[in-house]
């Protein structure tokens, strides 16, 4: 358990999962894991999408940013999903990390402080 605004945290989770599905290969996979470790509750969402250059990762968390030019013409989003994730994480004083997967795709981890008394 973690303390925070339930609606905002739901939005964070939904945006991470939606992003992982949208930017995946047709026969790819999405992995969602949760973990309690010490005073933190951790959520990780990873997919098997296209290779992402490491120096482009942080740009994805800015509003209206996308990597692939061919995605710009489709009406499947506005490049706000990961920006929303970042804003919600900041509002909850959570740690947000993202890393490209060597075989392709992205792994995003959010570490929230656990709610008092939830150990």
N, CA, C and O atoms as a Tinker XYZ file with bonds, in Angstrom:
   476  protein
     1  N      0.834000   -1.188000    0.000000    73     2
     2  CA     0.000000    0.000000    0.000000    64     1     3
     3  C      0.877000    1.248000    0.000000    63     2     4     5
     4  O      1.981000    1.270000    0.543000    81     3
     5  N      0.344000    2.265000   -0.622000    73     3     6
     6  CA     1.010000    3.563000   -0.629000    64     5     7
     7  C     -0.029000    4.642000   -0.372000    63     6     8     9
     8  O     -1.211000    4.468000   -0.669000    81     7
     9  N      0.418000    5.736000    0.174000    73     7    10
    10  CA    -0.499000    6.850000    0.412000    64     9    11
    11  C     -0.501000    7.738000   -0.833000    63    10    12    13
    12  O      0.528000    7.907000   -1.488000    81    11
    13  N     -1.657000    8.297000   -1.147000    73    11    14
    14  CA    -1.732000    9.183000   -2.295000    64    13    15
    15  C     -3.136000    9.274000   -2.830000    63    14    16    17
    16  O     -4.069000    8.680000   -2.289000    81    15
    17  N     -3.271000   10.023000   -3.896000    73    15    18
    18  CA    -4.558000   10.205000   -4.534000    64    17    19
    19  C     -4.848000    9.001000   -5.427000    63    18    20    21
    20  O     -4.144000    8.760000   -6.408000    81    19
    21  N     -5.885000    8.254000   -5.080000    73    19    22
    22  CA    -6.218000    7.027000   -5.797000    64    21    23
    23  C     -6.439000    7.273000   -7.280000    63    22    24    25
    24  O     -5.963000    6.493000   -8.105000    81    23
    25  N     -7.137000    8.320000   -7.637000    73    23    26
    26  CA    -7.415000    8.615000   -9.047000    64    25    27
    27  C     -6.157000    8.904000   -9.835000    63    26    28    29
    28  O     -5.998000    8.434000  -10.962000    81    27
    29  N     -5.254000    9.685000   -9.237000    73    27    30
    30  CA    -4.005000    9.999000   -9.922000    64    29    31
    31  C     -3.122000    8.767000  -10.084000    63    30    32    33
    32  O     -2.504000    8.572000  -11.130000    81    31
    33  N     -3.066000    7.942000   -9.051000    73    31    34
    34  CA    -2.254000    6.726000   -9.149000    64    33    35
    35  C     -2.847000    5.775000  -10.181000    63    34    36    37
    36  O     -2.107000    5.125000  -10.920000    81    35
    37  N     -4.171000    5.686000  -10.239000    73    35    38
    38  CA    -4.806000    4.874000  -11.287000    64    37    39
    39  C     -4.439000    5.403000  -12.666000    63    38    40    41
    40  O     -4.181000    4.621000  -13.581000    81    39
    41  N     -4.415000    6.717000  -12.823000    73    39    42
    42  CA    -4.036000    7.322000  -14.096000    64    41    43
    43  C     -2.591000    6.979000  -14.449000    63    42    44    45
    44  O     -2.293000    6.666000  -15.602000    81    43
    45  N     -1.703000    7.035000  -13.475000    73    43    46
    46  CA    -0.302000    6.670000  -13.693000    64    45    47
    47  C     -0.196000    5.233000  -14.205000    63    46    48    49
    48  O      0.472000    4.973000  -15.205000    81    47
    49  N     -0.856000    4.308000  -13.515000    73    47    50
    50  CA    -0.802000    2.896000  -13.901000    64    49    51
    51  C     -1.407000    2.700000  -15.296000    63    50    52    53
    52  O     -0.822000    2.013000  -16.133000    81    51
    53  N     -2.562000    3.294000  -15.544000    73    51    54
    54  CA    -3.226000    3.147000  -16.842000    64    53    55
    55  C     -2.361000    3.688000  -17.975000    63    54    56    57
    56  O     -2.274000    3.072000  -19.037000    81    55
    57  N     -1.724000    4.832000  -17.757000    73    55    58
    58  CA    -0.872000    5.413000  -18.796000    64    57    59
    59  C      0.366000    4.566000  -19.050000    63    58    60    61
    60  O      0.782000    4.415000  -20.199000    81    59
    61  N      0.961000    4.013000  -18.003000    73    59    62
    62  CA     2.124000    3.136000  -18.206000    64    61    63
    63  C      1.748000    1.896000  -19.019000    63    62    64    65
    64  O      2.463000    1.513000  -19.944000    81    63
    65  N      0.638000    1.283000  -18.673000    73    63    66
    66  CA     0.217000    0.070000  -19.380000    64    65    67
    67  C     -0.194000    0.401000  -20.811000    63    66    68    69
    68  O      0.176000   -0.318000  -21.740000    81    67
    69  N     -0.952000    1.477000  -21.001000    73    67    70
    70  CA    -1.362000    1.881000  -22.340000    64    69    71
    71  C     -0.146000    2.160000  -23.215000    63    70    72    73
    72  O     -0.100000    1.736000  -24.370000    81    71
    73  N      0.833000    2.866000  -22.673000    73    71    74
    74  CA     2.052000    3.170000  -23.419000    64    73    75
    75  C      2.789000    1.882000  -23.806000    63    74    76    77
    76  O      3.270000    1.752000  -24.932000    81    75
    77  N      2.874000    0.942000  -22.876000    73    75    78
    78  CA     3.573000   -0.314000  -23.144000    64    77    79
    79  C      2.875000   -1.128000  -24.237000    63    78    80    81
    80  O      3.535000   -1.799000  -25.030000    81    79
    81  N      1.556000   -1.069000  -24.276000    73    79    82
    82  CA     0.804000   -1.796000  -25.304000    64    81    83
    83  C      0.903000   -1.090000  -26.653000    63    82    84    85
    84  O      1.155000   -1.736000  -27.670000    81    83
    85  N      0.709000    0.217000  -26.674000    73    83    86
    86  CA     0.732000    0.987000  -27.930000    64    85    87
    87  C      2.077000    0.912000  -28.646000    63    86    88    89
    88  O      2.131000    0.849000  -29.874000    81    87
    89  N      3.149000    0.919000  -27.881000    73    87    90
    90  CA     4.486000    0.997000  -28.471000    64    89    91
    91  C      5.206000   -0.334000  -28.329000    63    90    92    93
    92  O      6.335000   -0.410000  -27.844000    81    91
    93  N      4.521000   -1.369000  -28.764000    73    91    94
    94  CA     5.036000   -2.727000  -28.682000    64    93    95
    95  C      4.979000   -3.360000  -30.069000    63    94    96    97
    96  O      4.357000   -2.824000  -30.987000    81    95
    97  N      5.625000   -4.487000  -30.202000    73    95    98
    98  CA     5.532000   -5.271000  -31.439000    64    97    99
    99  C      4.208000   -6.025000  -31.448000    63    98   100   101
   100  O      3.653000   -6.300000  -30.384000    81    99
   101  N      3.689000   -6.367000  -32.633000    73    99   102
   102  CA     2.409000   -7.094000  -32.697000    64   101   103
   103  C      2.382000   -8.368000  -31.855000    63   102   104   105
   104  O      1.357000   -8.663000  -31.239000    81   103
   105  N      3.461000   -9.120000  -31.810000    73   103   106
   106  CA     3.495000  -10.344000  -31.005000    64   105   107
   107  C      4.346000  -10.168000  -29.751000    63   106   108   109
   108  O      4.858000  -11.141000  -29.197000    81   107
   109  N      4.494000   -8.924000  -29.311000    73   107   110
   110  CA     5.336000   -8.620000  -28.158000    64   109   111
   111  C      4.652000   -8.961000  -26.848000    63   110   112   113
   112  O      3.566000   -9.540000  -26.816000    81   111
   113  N      5.316000   -8.587000  -25.775000    73   111   114
   114  CA     4.757000   -8.837000  -24.451000    64   113   115
   115  C      4.903000   -7.598000  -23.570000    63   114   116   117
   116  O      5.750000   -6.735000  -23.803000    81   115
   117  N      4.055000   -7.544000  -22.560000    73   115   118
   118  CA     4.097000   -6.507000  -21.541000    64   117   119
   119  C      4.209000   -7.215000  -20.196000    63   118   120   121
   120  O      3.448000   -8.138000  -19.904000    81   119
   121  N      5.157000   -6.779000  -19.386000    73   119   122
   122  CA     5.363000   -7.343000  -18.057000    64   121   123
   123  C      5.017000   -6.288000  -17.021000    63   122   124   125
   124  O      5.516000   -5.165000  -17.088000    81   123
   125  N      4.172000   -6.635000  -16.071000    73   123   126
   126  CA     3.807000   -5.724000  -14.990000    64   125   127
   127  C      4.156000   -6.419000  -13.684000    63   126   128   129
   128  O      3.673000   -7.516000  -13.404000    81   127
   129  N      4.999000   -5.770000  -12.885000    73   127   130
   130  CA     5.366000   -6.355000  -11.595000    64   129   131
   131  C      5.198000   -5.319000  -10.493000    63   130   132   133
   132  O      5.403000   -4.123000  -10.697000    81   131
   133  N      4.822000   -5.812000   -9.330000    73   131   134
   134  CA     4.761000   -4.972000   -8.136000    64   133   135
   135  C      5.606000   -5.647000   -7.070000    63   134   136   137
   136  O      5.789000   -6.864000   -7.064000    81   135
   137  N      6.114000   -4.818000   -6.170000    73   135   138
   138  CA     6.999000   -5.363000   -5.151000    64   137   139
   139  C      6.999000   -4.430000   -3.946000    63   138   140   141
   140  O      6.922000   -3.210000   -4.090000    81   139
   141  N      7.084000   -5.011000   -2.773000    73   139   142
   142  CA     7.290000   -4.258000   -1.545000    64   141   143
   143  C      8.700000   -4.553000   -1.086000    63   142   144   145
   144  O      9.072000   -5.708000   -0.884000    81   143
   145  N      9.474000   -3.508000   -0.925000    73   143   146
   146  CA    10.844000   -3.684000   -0.468000    64   145   147
   147  C     11.143000   -2.570000    0.530000    63   146   148   149
   148  O     11.165000   -1.392000    0.175000    81   147
   149  N     11.366000   -2.952000    1.758000    73   147   150
   150  CA    11.646000   -1.953000    2.782000    64   149   151
   151  C     10.492000   -0.985000    2.914000    63   150   152   153
   152  O      9.350000   -1.393000    3.121000    81   151
   153  N     10.788000    0.293000    2.794000    73   151   154
   154  CA     9.770000    1.329000    2.950000    64   153   155
   155  C      9.198000    1.775000    1.613000    63   154   156   157
   156  O      8.605000    2.849000    1.521000    81   155
   157  N      9.373000    0.950000    0.563000    73   155   158
   158  CA     8.895000    1.342000   -0.764000    64   157   159
   159  C      7.965000    0.302000   -1.369000    63   158   160   161
   160  O      8.128000   -0.903000   -1.177000    81   159
   161  N      6.982000    0.812000   -2.108000    73   159   162
   162  CA     6.116000   -0.014000   -2.951000    64   161   163
   163  C      6.525000    0.306000   -4.392000    63   162   164   165
   164  O      6.549000    1.470000   -4.791000    81   163
   165  N      6.843000   -0.728000   -5.162000    73   163   166
   166  CA     7.399000   -0.528000   -6.495000    64   165   167
   167  C      6.492000   -1.123000   -7.561000    63   166   168   169
   168  O      5.971000   -2.228000   -7.408000    81   167
   169  N      6.313000   -0.375000   -8.641000    73   167   170
   170  CA     5.599000   -0.831000   -9.832000    64   169   171
   171  C      6.548000   -0.730000  -11.008000    63   170   172   173
   172  O      7.163000    0.313000  -11.228000    81   171
   173  N      6.672000   -1.821000  -11.771000    73   171   174
   174  CA     7.477000   -1.804000  -12.990000    64   173   175
   175  C      6.628000   -2.293000  -14.145000    63   174   176   177
   176  O      5.958000   -3.321000  -14.047000    81   175
   177  N      6.661000   -1.547000  -15.244000    73   175   178
   178  CA     5.980000   -1.942000  -16.483000    64   177   179
   179  C      7.043000   -1.957000  -17.574000    63   178   180   181
   180  O      7.730000   -0.961000  -17.804000    81   179
   181  N      7.168000   -3.105000  -18.244000    73   179   182
   182  CA     8.168000   -3.258000  -19.306000    64   181   183
   183  C      7.505000   -3.871000  -20.527000    63   182   184   185
   184  O      6.566000   -4.659000  -20.414000    81   183
   185  N      8.009000   -3.494000  -21.699000    73   183   186
   186  CA     7.483000   -4.094000  -22.924000    64   185   187
   187  C      8.622000   -4.546000  -23.831000    63   186   188   189
   188  O      9.800000   -4.364000  -23.524000    81   187
   189  N      8.238000   -5.136000  -24.947000    73   187   190
   190  CA     9.218000   -5.663000  -25.905000    64   189   191
   191  C      9.160000   -4.906000  -27.224000    63   190   192   193
   192  O      9.326000   -5.498000  -28.290000    81   191
   193  N      8.930000   -3.624000  -27.156000    73   191   194
   194  CA     8.797000   -2.800000  -28.354000    64   193   195
   195  C     10.104000   -2.563000  -29.076000    63   194   196   197
   196  O     11.085000   -3.269000  -28.843000    81   195
   197  N     10.125000   -1.577000  -29.947000    73   195   198
   198  CA    11.319000   -1.273000  -30.727000    64   197   199
   199  C     12.458000   -0.766000  -29.836000    63   198   200   201
   200  O     12.231000   -0.311000  -28.715000    81   199
   201  N     13.666000   -0.852000  -30.351000    73   199   202
   202  CA    14.837000   -0.370000  -29.624000    64   201   203
   203  C     14.731000    1.149000  -29.459000    63   202   204   205
   204  O     14.405000    1.865000  -30.406000    81   203
   205  N     15.007000    1.623000  -28.258000    73   203   206
   206  CA    14.945000    3.051000  -27.949000    64   205   207
   207  C     16.344000    3.513000  -27.573000    63   206   208   209
   208  O     16.947000    2.954000  -26.657000    81   207
   209  N     16.867000    4.510000  -28.252000    73   207   210
   210  CA    18.190000    5.031000  -27.876000    64   209   211
   211  C     18.156000    5.580000  -26.445000    63   210   212   213
   212  O     17.243000    6.321000  -26.080000    81   211
   213  N     19.141000    5.216000  -25.653000    73   211   214
   214  CA    19.190000    5.634000  -24.261000    64   213   215
   215  C     19.138000    7.130000  -24.061000    63   214   216   217
   216  O     18.580000    7.605000  -23.071000    81   215
   217  N     19.710000    7.880000  -24.985000    73   215   218
   218  CA    19.729000    9.334000  -24.830000    64   217   219
   219  C     18.386000    9.985000  -25.175000    63   218   220   221
   220  O     18.240000   11.200000  -25.046000    81   219
   221  N     17.418000    9.197000  -25.606000    73   219   222
   222  CA    16.084000    9.724000  -25.939000    64   221   223
   223  C     15.060000    9.468000  -24.835000    63   222   224   225
   224  O     13.947000    9.992000  -24.894000    81   223
   225  N     15.416000    8.677000  -23.838000    73   223   226
   226  CA    14.448000    8.257000  -22.823000    64   225   227
   227  C     13.819000    9.448000  -22.095000    63   226   228   229
   228  O     12.594000    9.529000  -22.016000    81   227
   229  N     14.609000   10.358000  -21.571000    73   227   230
   230  CA    14.063000   11.461000  -20.778000    64   229   231
   231  C     13.132000   12.354000  -21.589000    63   230   232   233
   232  O     12.192000   12.932000  -21.042000    81   231
   233  N     13.385000   12.467000  -22.874000    73   231   234
   234  CA    12.518000   13.276000  -23.734000    64   233   235
   235  C     11.104000   12.720000  -23.781000    63   234   236   237
   236  O     10.147000   13.478000  -23.941000    81   235
   237  N     10.960000   11.404000  -23.644000    73   235   238
   238  CA     9.639000   10.777000  -23.688000    64   237   239
   239  C      8.731000   11.227000  -22.553000    63   238   240   241
   240  O      7.510000   11.112000  -22.656000    81   239
   241  N      9.311000   11.736000  -21.476000    73   239   242
   242  CA     8.529000   12.156000  -20.319000    64   241   243
   243  C      8.134000   13.630000  -20.386000    63   242   244   245
   244  O      7.553000   14.168000  -19.443000    81   243
   245  N      8.454000   14.278000  -21.506000    73   243   246
   246  CA     8.043000   15.654000  -21.750000    64   245   247
   247  C      6.750000   15.634000  -22.570000    63   246   248   249
   248  O      6.567000   14.742000  -23.399000    81   247
   249  N      5.859000   16.593000  -22.357000    73   247   250
   250  CA     4.598000   16.606000  -23.110000    64   249   251
   251  C      4.816000   16.668000  -24.624000    63   250   252   253
   252  O      5.722000   17.341000  -25.114000    81   251
   253  N      3.965000   15.953000  -25.338000    73   251   254
   254  CA     3.888000   15.955000  -26.804000    64   253   255
   255  C      5.138000   15.394000  -27.484000    63   254   256   257
   256  O      5.441000   15.767000  -28.617000    81   255
   257  N      5.856000   14.515000  -26.815000    73   255   258
   258  CA     7.072000   13.933000  -27.389000    64   257   259
   259  C      6.828000   12.490000  -27.808000    63   258   260   261
   260  O      6.178000   11.717000  -27.104000    81   259
   261  N      7.364000   12.154000  -28.965000    73   259   262
   262  CA     7.339000   10.791000  -29.487000    64   261   263
   263  C      8.650000   10.565000  -30.203000    63   262   264   265
   264  O      9.328000   11.510000  -30.605000    81   263
   265  N      8.998000    9.297000  -30.356000    73   263   266
   266  CA    10.260000    8.994000  -31.031000    64   265   267
   267  C     10.097000    8.762000  -32.517000    63   266   268   269
   268  O     10.817000    9.351000  -33.324000    81   267
   269  N      9.159000    7.911000  -32.883000    73   267   270
   270  CA     9.050000    7.480000  -34.276000    64   269   271
   271  C      8.231000    8.461000  -35.099000    63   270   272   273
   272  O      7.075000    8.724000  -34.768000    81   271
   273  N      8.810000    9.010000  -36.169000    73   271   274
   274  CA     8.055000    9.950000  -36.999000    64   273   275
   275  C      6.806000    9.330000  -37.611000    63   274   276   277
   276  O      5.831000   10.037000  -37.860000    81   275
   277  N      6.817000    8.021000  -37.858000    73   275   278
   278  CA     5.649000    7.379000  -38.473000    64   277   279
   279  C      4.463000    7.317000  -37.530000    63   278   280   281
   280  O      3.340000    7.091000  -37.982000    81   279
   281  N      4.672000    7.510000  -36.233000    73   279   282
   282  CA     3.568000    7.503000  -35.279000    64   281   283
   283  C      2.836000    8.835000  -35.269000    63   282   284   285
   284  O      1.695000    8.896000  -34.812000    81   283
   285  N      3.449000    9.893000  -35.753000    73   283   286
   286  CA     2.853000   11.235000  -35.679000    64   285   287
   287  C      1.587000   11.346000  -36.513000    63   286   288   289
   288  O      0.687000   12.110000  -36.165000    81   287
   289  N      1.502000   10.619000  -37.580000    73   287   290
   290  CA     0.335000   10.726000  -38.444000    64   289   291
   291  C     -0.855000    9.936000  -37.953000    63   290   292   293
   292  O     -1.969000   10.150000  -38.431000    81   291
   293  N     -0.656000    9.036000  -37.019000    73   291   294
   294  CA    -1.759000    8.224000  -36.509000    64   293   295
   295  C     -2.464000    8.963000  -35.388000    63   294   296   297
   296  O     -1.871000    9.798000  -34.704000    81   295
   297  N     -3.718000    8.649000  -35.211000    73   295   298
   298  CA    -4.507000    9.296000  -34.167000    64   297   299
   299  C     -4.620000    8.377000  -32.961000    63   298   300   301
   300  O     -5.723000    8.065000  -32.514000    81   299
   301  N     -3.486000    7.946000  -32.438000    73   299   302
   302  CA    -3.512000    7.028000  -31.303000    64   301   303
   303  C     -2.891000    7.650000  -30.063000    63   302   304   305
   304  O     -2.396000    6.925000  -29.200000    81   303
   305  N     -2.905000    8.936000  -29.954000    73   303   306
   306  CA    -2.392000    9.606000  -28.770000    64   305   307
   307  C     -1.704000   10.901000  -29.136000    63   306   308   309
   308  O     -1.479000   11.208000  -30.307000    81   307
   309  N     -1.378000   11.648000  -28.104000    73   307   310
   310  CA    -0.785000   12.963000  -28.310000    64   309   311
   311  C      0.598000   13.107000  -27.689000    63   310   312   313
   312  O      1.147000   14.208000  -27.652000    81   311
   313  N      1.166000   12.008000  -27.200000    73   311   314
   314  CA     2.468000   12.096000  -26.562000    64   313   315
   315  C      2.379000   12.647000  -25.154000    63   314   316   317
   316  O      3.313000   13.294000  -24.678000    81   315
   317  N      1.260000   12.397000  -24.479000    73   315   318
   318  CA     1.076000   12.903000  -23.118000    64   317   319
   319  C      1.159000   11.826000  -22.046000    63   318   320   321
   320  O      1.331000   12.149000  -20.871000    81   319
   321  N      1.044000   10.566000  -22.415000    73   319   322
   322  CA     0.967000    9.483000  -21.431000    64   321   323
   323  C      2.112000    9.471000  -20.434000    63   322   324   325
   324  O      1.876000    9.461000  -19.226000    81   323
   325  N      3.345000    9.471000  -20.916000    73   323   326
   326  CA     4.480000    9.409000  -20.004000    64   325   327
   327  C      4.708000   10.739000  -19.295000    63   326   328   329
   328  O      5.284000   10.758000  -18.207000    81   327
   329  N      4.271000   11.847000  -19.880000    73   327   330
   330  CA     4.342000   13.136000  -19.187000    64   329   331
   331  C      3.385000   13.128000  -17.990000    63   330   332   333
   332  O      3.705000   13.669000  -16.932000    81   331
   333  N      2.227000   12.521000  -18.161000    73   331   334
   334  CA     1.278000   12.381000  -17.054000    64   333   335
   335  C      1.870000   11.493000  -15.974000    63   334   336   337
   336  O      1.763000   11.801000  -14.787000    81   335
   337  N      2.493000   10.392000  -16.376000    73   335   338
   338  CA     3.153000    9.497000  -15.420000    64   337   339
   339  C      4.175000   10.276000  -14.595000    63   338   340   341
   340  O      4.215000   10.153000  -13.370000    81   339
   341  N      4.986000   11.066000  -15.259000    73   339   342
   342  CA     6.013000   11.850000  -14.576000    64   341   343
   343  C      5.393000   12.849000  -13.603000    63   342   344   345
   344  O      5.871000   12.986000  -12.477000    81   343
   345  N      4.349000   13.542000  -14.014000    73   343   346
   346  CA     3.695000   14.533000  -13.156000    64   345   347
   347  C      3.078000   13.879000  -11.920000    63   346   348   349
   348  O      3.183000   14.413000  -10.816000    81   347
   349  N      2.441000   12.736000  -12.103000    73   347   350
   350  CA     1.825000   12.037000  -10.967000    64   349   351
   351  C      2.907000   11.533000  -10.019000    63   350   352   353
   352  O      2.760000   11.639000   -8.801000    81   351
   353  N      3.985000   10.989000  -10.560000    73   351   354
   354  CA     5.086000   10.518000   -9.720000    64   353   355
   355  C      5.654000   11.682000   -8.903000    63   354   356   357
   356  O      5.898000   11.541000   -7.704000    81   355
   357  N      5.861000   12.814000   -9.543000    73   355   358
   358  CA     6.384000   13.993000   -8.829000    64   357   359
   359  C      5.426000   14.446000   -7.735000    63   358   360   361
   360  O      5.860000   14.782000   -6.633000    81   359
   361  N      4.132000   14.459000   -8.026000    73   359   362
   362  CA     3.136000   14.889000   -7.047000    64   361   363
   363  C      3.110000   13.979000   -5.824000    63   362   364   365
   364  O      2.725000   14.411000   -4.738000    81   363
   365  N      3.516000   12.723000   -5.995000    73   363   366
   366  CA     3.522000   11.755000   -4.898000    64   365   367
   367  C      4.922000   11.536000   -4.323000    63   366   368   369
   368  O      5.133000   10.629000   -3.517000    81   367
   369  N      5.868000   12.363000   -4.737000    73   367   370
   370  CA     7.263000   12.245000   -4.274000    64   369   371
   371  C      7.800000   10.839000   -4.525000    63   370   372   373
   372  O      8.564000   10.296000   -3.727000    81   371
   373  N      7.383000   10.265000   -5.647000    73   371   374
   374  CA     7.836000    8.935000   -6.042000    64   373   375
   375  C      9.060000    9.068000   -6.944000    63   374   376   377
   376  O      9.265000   10.094000   -7.591000    81   375
   377  N      9.851000    8.027000   -6.972000    73   375   378
   378  CA    11.025000    7.986000   -7.838000    64   377   379
   379  C     10.633000    7.293000   -9.136000    63   378   380   381
   380  O     10.085000    6.191000   -9.116000    81   379
   381  N     10.912000    7.935000  -10.256000    73   379   382
   382  CA    10.582000    7.398000  -11.574000    64   381   383
   383  C     11.878000    7.147000  -12.329000    63   382   384   385
   384  O     12.692000    8.054000  -12.505000    81   383
   385  N     12.063000    5.906000  -12.773000    73   383   386
   386  CA    13.236000    5.582000  -13.583000    64   385   387
   387  C     12.772000    4.834000  -14.830000    63   386   388   389
   388  O     11.807000    4.070000  -14.791000    81   387
   389  N     13.464000    5.063000  -15.914000    73   387   390
   390  CA    13.152000    4.383000  -17.172000    64   389   391
   391  C     14.458000    3.974000  -17.826000    63   390   392   393
   392  O     15.448000    4.704000  -17.789000    81   391
   393  N     14.440000    2.808000  -18.418000    73   391   394
   394  CA    15.649000    2.356000  -19.115000    64   393   395
   395  C     15.250000    1.553000  -20.343000    63   394   396   397
   396  O     14.275000    0.801000  -20.326000    81   395
   397  N     16.027000    1.730000  -21.415000    73   395   398
   398  CA    15.751000    0.933000  -22.608000    64   397   399
   399  C     16.160000   -0.508000  -22.346000    63   398   400   401
   400  O     17.133000   -0.770000  -21.639000    81   399
   401  N     15.421000   -1.425000  -22.912000    73   399   402
   402  CA    15.785000   -2.831000  -22.800000    64   401   403
   403  C     16.689000   -3.168000  -23.980000    63   402   404   405
   404  O     16.403000   -2.759000  -25.105000    81   403
   405  N     17.767000   -3.899000  -23.748000    73   403   406
   406  CA    18.730000   -4.185000  -24.826000    64   405   407
   407  C     18.100000   -4.849000  -26.054000    63   406   408   409
   408  O     18.514000   -4.591000  -27.184000    81   407
   409  N     17.104000   -5.696000  -25.828000    73   407   410
   410  CA    16.453000   -6.394000  -26.938000    64   409   411
   411  C     15.325000   -5.582000  -27.548000    63   410   412   413
   412  O     14.681000   -6.025000  -28.498000    81   411
   413  N     15.082000   -4.397000  -27.007000    73   411   414
   414  CA    14.021000   -3.518000  -27.489000    64   413   415
   415  C     12.956000   -3.329000  -26.440000    63   414   416   417
   416  O     12.700000   -4.212000  -25.622000    81   415
   417  N     12.349000   -2.185000  -26.473000    73   415   418
   418  CA    11.308000   -1.876000  -25.506000    64   417   419
   419  C     11.822000   -0.989000  -24.399000    63   418   420   421
   420  O     12.957000   -0.515000  -24.434000    81   419
   421  N     10.974000   -0.774000  -23.422000    73   419   422
   422  CA    11.253000    0.154000  -22.339000    64   421   423
   423  C     10.811000   -0.468000  -21.028000    63   422   424   425
   424  O      9.797000   -1.163000  -20.971000    81   423
   425  N     11.567000   -0.220000  -19.988000    73   423   426
   426  CA    11.197000   -0.626000  -18.637000    64   425   427
   427  C     11.083000    0.637000  -17.792000    63   426   428   429
   428  O     12.033000    1.413000  -17.686000    81   427
   429  N      9.904000    0.837000  -17.189000    73   427   430
   430  CA     9.654000    2.015000  -16.365000    64   429   431
   431  C      9.313000    1.543000  -14.960000    63   430   432   433
   432  O      8.437000    0.698000  -14.774000    81   431
   433  N     10.008000    2.094000  -13.976000    73   431   434
   434  CA     9.780000    1.739000  -12.573000    64   433   435
   435  C      9.412000    2.981000  -11.785000    63   434   436   437
   436  O     10.041000    4.031000  -11.917000    81   435
   437  N      8.379000    2.841000  -10.960000    73   435   438
   438  CA     7.953000    3.909000  -10.065000    64   437   439
   439  C      8.041000    3.364000   -8.644000    63   438   440   441
   440  O      7.475000    2.317000   -8.330000    81   439
   441  N      8.763000    4.092000   -7.790000    73   439   442
   442  CA     8.925000    3.692000   -6.388000    64   441   443
   443  C      8.223000    4.713000   -5.493000    63   442   444   445
   444  O      8.623000    5.874000   -5.405000    81   443
   445  N      7.168000    4.244000   -4.834000    73   443   446
   446  CA     6.398000    5.071000   -3.909000    64   445   447
   447  C      6.820000    4.745000   -2.478000    63   446   448   449
   448  O      7.211000    3.618000   -2.174000    81   447
   449  N      6.734000    5.748000   -1.607000    73   447   450
   450  CA     6.897000    5.482000   -0.192000    64   449   451
   451  C      5.667000    4.680000    0.255000    63   450   452   453
   452  O      4.541000    4.995000   -0.130000    81   451
   453  N      5.891000    3.658000    1.059000    73   451   454
   454  CA     4.775000    2.858000    1.543000    64   453   455
   455  C      3.981000    3.634000    2.582000    63   454   456   457
   456  O      4.527000    4.465000    3.307000    81   455
   457  N      2.701000    3.353000    2.643000    73   455   458
   458  CA     1.828000    4.017000    3.601000    64   457   459
   459  C      2.224000    3.602000    5.015000    63   458   460   461
   460  O      2.575000    2.445000    5.243000    81   459
   461  N      2.171000    4.525000    5.957000    73   459   462
   462  CA     2.476000    4.187000    7.349000    64   461   463
   463  C      1.595000    3.038000    7.830000    63   462   464   465
   464  O      0.391000    3.021000    7.575000    81   463
   465  N      2.196000    2.090000    8.518000    73   463   466
   466  CA     1.458000    0.952000    9.048000    64   465   467
   467  C      1.151000   -0.130000    8.053000    63   466   468   469
   468  O      0.403000   -1.051000    8.381000    81   467
   469  N      1.693000   -0.070000    6.838000    73   467   470
   470  CA     1.377000   -1.082000    5.816000    64   469   471
   471  C      2.466000   -2.138000    5.695000    63   470   472   473
   472  O      2.432000   -2.944000    4.765000    81   471
   473  N      3.413000   -2.156000    6.594000    73   471   474
   474  CA     4.513000   -3.138000    6.509000    64   473   475
   475  C      4.060000   -4.519000    6.840000    63   474   476
   476  O      4.861000   -5.454000    6.814000    81   475
